Amino acid sequence: TTSPGLISWNVTRRCNLNCAHCYMDAGMRQVASRDELTTSEGFRLLDESAELCPGAMIILTGGEPLLRRDIFDLARYATEKKLMVVLGTNGYLVTEDVVQKLVQTGVQGLGISLDSVNPATHDRFRGKAGSWQRAIEGMALCRRWKLEFQVHTSVTSDNVSEIPSLLELACTKDAREFNLFFLVCTGRGQQVTDISPTQY
């Protein structure tokens, strides 16, 4: 039998943004001790993942994974276990120091969320002013430090017409991939309008 080649771990339900579509209903009100594995529990999960799925890609996501103080420890440990580590982020907390640490811990790539070519539309969707600009700056930092990144777009009725423009923007920023995510109608996603069958 073959083992899974990809594992996605929501390492936290905390998030610094308040995205309209969030299937986890993530936010800063979440309490870490209640919603997260401890560092040692995380190491144990990574041990089991490496044993059951040797060489698999593991996506550390959330919520916003960069809010975990031990995220670099978890990434380093996963790398040492020969897992291919990538991290999914909204991009707001991606600074030069963060990118350097991610590279040092063996992270192979970042997935950065971008939901509109229009900064105001993206910021409104993500619930925080300046989030579009911070995501774009994060992409530039990844290029500077040669950390591959993907652009992640969640498709809704509000941005479906922008998909060609978003793809073009991802290309101009030298993204390795452009990933479309369809609406998960749980959490706050229940309040967002999905696209029509024809648009799919």
C-alpha positions as CSV (number, residue, x, y, z in Angstrom):
1,T,0.0,0.0,0.0
2,T,1.1,3.6,-0.6
3,S,1.1,6.2,2.1
4,P,-0.2,9.8,1.7
5,G,2.3,12.2,0.1
6,L,0.8,15.3,1.6
7,I,-0.2,16.2,5.1
8,S,-1.9,19.5,6.1
9,W,-1.7,20.4,9.7
10,N,-3.7,23.4,11.1
11,V,-1.3,24.3,13.8
12,T,-3.5,27.0,15.3
13,R,-6.9,28.6,15.2
14,R,-5.5,32.0,16.1
15,C,-5.2,34.5,13.3
16,N,-4.3,38.2,13.1
17,L,-6.8,38.7,10.3
18,N,-10.6,38.3,10.2
19,C,-11.2,36.8,6.7
20,A,-14.8,36.7,5.6
21,H,-14.6,33.1,4.2
22,C,-12.6,31.4,7.0
23,Y,-13.8,27.8,7.3
24,M,-12.2,27.6,10.8
25,D,-13.7,30.8,12.1
26,A,-10.1,31.7,13.2
27,G,-9.2,34.9,15.0
28,M,-7.3,36.4,17.9
29,R,-10.0,35.4,20.4
30,Q,-8.8,31.8,20.2
31,V,-7.0,30.5,23.3
32,A,-3.8,28.7,22.4
33,S,-3.8,26.2,25.3
34,R,-7.3,25.0,24.4
35,D,-6.9,24.8,20.6
36,E,-3.3,23.9,19.9
37,L,-1.1,20.9,20.5
38,T,1.9,21.7,22.7
39,T,5.3,21.7,21.2
40,S,6.1,18.2,22.5
41,E,2.8,16.9,21.2
42,G,3.6,18.5,17.9
43,F,7.0,16.8,17.8
44,R,5.2,13.5,18.5
45,L,2.7,14.1,15.6
46,L,5.7,14.8,13.3
47,D,7.4,11.6,14.5
48,E,4.3,9.7,13.6
49,S,3.9,11.5,10.2
50,A,7.5,10.8,9.2
51,E,7.1,7.1,10.2
52,L,3.8,6.6,8.4
53,C,4.5,8.9,5.4
54,P,8.3,9.0,4.9
55,G,9.3,12.0,2.7
56,A,5.8,13.5,2.6
57,M,5.1,17.1,2.2
58,I,3.7,18.7,5.3
59,I,1.8,22.0,5.2
60,L,1.9,24.0,8.4
61,T,-1.1,26.2,8.2
62,G,-3.9,27.6,10.4
63,G,-5.2,30.1,11.3
64,E,-2.0,32.0,11.0
65,P,0.9,29.6,11.7
66,L,3.4,32.5,12.3
67,L,1.5,33.3,15.5
68,R,2.9,30.2,17.1
69,R,6.1,31.0,19.0
70,D,7.4,27.5,18.3
71,I,6.7,27.5,14.6
72,F,10.4,27.5,13.7
73,D,11.1,24.7,16.1
74,L,8.3,22.6,14.5
75,A,9.5,23.4,11.0
76,R,13.1,22.5,11.9
77,Y,12.0,19.2,13.6
78,A,9.9,18.3,10.6
79,T,12.9,19.0,8.3
80,E,15.1,16.8,10.4
81,K,12.6,14.0,10.1
82,K,13.0,14.3,6.3
83,L,9.6,15.8,5.7
84,M,9.2,18.5,3.0
85,V,8.0,21.5,4.9
86,V,5.9,24.3,3.5
87,L,3.9,27.0,5.3
88,G,0.6,28.6,4.5
89,T,0.3,32.2,5.6
90,N,-1.8,35.3,5.0
91,G,1.6,37.1,4.5
92,Y,1.0,39.9,7.0
93,L,3.7,38.7,9.4
94,V,6.3,37.8,6.7
95,T,9.3,40.0,7.5
96,E,12.9,39.6,6.4
97,D,13.7,38.1,9.7
98,V,10.9,35.6,9.4
99,V,11.9,34.6,5.9
100,Q,15.6,34.1,7.0
101,K,14.5,31.9,9.9
102,L,12.2,29.8,7.6
103,V,15.0,29.2,5.2
104,Q,17.4,28.3,8.1
105,T,14.8,25.8,9.4
106,G,14.5,24.1,6.1
107,V,11.1,25.3,5.0
108,Q,10.9,24.7,1.2
109,G,8.2,27.2,0.3
110,L,5.4,29.6,1.4
111,G,1.8,29.8,0.3
112,I,0.7,33.4,0.5
113,S,-2.9,34.3,0.3
114,L,-4.0,37.0,-2.2
115,D,-7.7,37.4,-3.1
116,S,-7.8,40.5,-5.3
117,V,-5.6,42.6,-7.5
118,N,-7.3,45.6,-5.8
119,P,-5.7,46.3,-2.4
120,A,-9.0,47.7,-0.9
121,T,-11.0,44.7,-2.0
122,H,-8.4,42.2,-0.6
123,D,-8.1,44.2,2.7
124,R,-11.9,44.3,3.1
125,F,-12.2,40.5,2.4
126,R,-9.3,39.8,4.8
127,G,-10.6,42.2,7.5
128,K,-7.4,44.3,8.0
129,A,-6.1,47.4,6.3
130,G,-2.6,46.9,4.7
131,S,-2.9,43.1,4.4
132,W,-2.6,43.3,0.5
133,Q,0.6,45.3,0.7
134,R,2.1,43.1,3.4
135,A,1.3,40.0,1.2
136,I,3.0,41.6,-1.8
137,E,6.0,42.6,0.3
138,G,6.2,39.1,1.6
139,M,6.5,37.8,-1.9
140,A,9.3,40.2,-2.7
141,L,11.2,39.0,0.5
142,C,10.8,35.4,-0.7
143,R,12.3,36.2,-4.0
144,R,15.2,38.0,-2.3
145,W,16.0,35.0,-0.1
146,K,15.2,32.5,-2.9
147,L,12.4,30.9,-0.9
148,E,9.8,29.6,-3.4
149,F,6.3,30.7,-2.9
150,Q,2.8,30.1,-4.2
151,V,-0.1,32.5,-4.5
152,H,-3.3,31.2,-2.9
153,T,-6.6,32.6,-4.0
154,S,-10.0,31.7,-2.5
155,V,-12.7,32.0,-5.1
156,T,-16.0,33.7,-4.3
157,S,-18.7,35.5,-6.2
158,D,-16.8,38.8,-5.4
159,N,-13.5,37.9,-7.1
160,V,-14.3,35.2,-9.7
161,S,-14.0,37.8,-12.5
162,E,-10.5,38.7,-11.3
163,I,-9.0,35.2,-11.6
164,P,-7.2,36.0,-14.9
165,S,-5.7,39.2,-13.5
166,L,-4.7,37.4,-10.3
167,L,-2.9,34.7,-12.3
168,E,-1.1,37.4,-14.3
169,L,-0.1,39.1,-11.0
170,A,1.2,35.8,-9.6
171,C,3.3,35.4,-12.8
172,T,4.8,39.0,-12.5
173,K,5.8,38.3,-8.9
174,D,7.6,35.0,-9.9
175,A,5.3,32.7,-8.0
176,R,6.1,29.1,-8.5
177,E,2.4,28.2,-8.5
178,F,-1.0,29.8,-8.5
179,N,-3.5,27.8,-6.5
180,L,-7.3,28.3,-6.5
181,F,-9.2,27.3,-3.4
182,F,-12.9,26.9,-3.6
183,L,-15.2,28.0,-0.8
184,V,-15.6,25.7,2.2
185,C,-19.0,26.5,3.6
186,T,-18.2,26.1,7.3
187,G,-17.3,28.7,9.9
188,R,-17.5,32.2,8.5
189,G,-17.6,30.6,5.0
190,Q,-21.3,30.0,5.5
191,Q,-21.9,33.7,5.1
192,V,-20.1,34.1,1.8
193,T,-21.7,33.6,-1.6
194,D,-20.3,30.7,-3.6
195,I,-19.8,30.9,-7.3
196,S,-22.5,29.4,-9.6
197,P,-22.2,26.0,-11.4
198,T,-21.6,27.9,-14.7
199,Q,-18.7,29.9,-13.1
200,Y,-17.2,26.6,-11.7
